[in-house]
Amino acid sequence: MDQPAENWVVVFKSASEYELSIVQAMLSENDIKAEMVSHQDHVFNALTQNQESALYVHKGQLEEATRIIKASET
């Protein structure tokens, strides 16, 4: 993340990095930069299957990002 951590907030969580990538691409198409933070260790994937990773956006874009994500779910 290219700005201080306090400027970034979680907008979406999932145990699937594939799902996070789709949401990240969708936000990018709407000019919202999103950063994925993974808590999964691919070497020990069997031990971390239930761990969620998160997608972060700048707090100034949280409302718009949330609206986009909710609109895609309907």
Protein Blocks (a to p, Z undefined) as FASTA:
>chain_A
ZZdfklpccfbdcfbfklmmmmmmmmmmnopacddddfbdfklmmmmmmpccdddddfkl
mmmmmmmmmmmmZZ
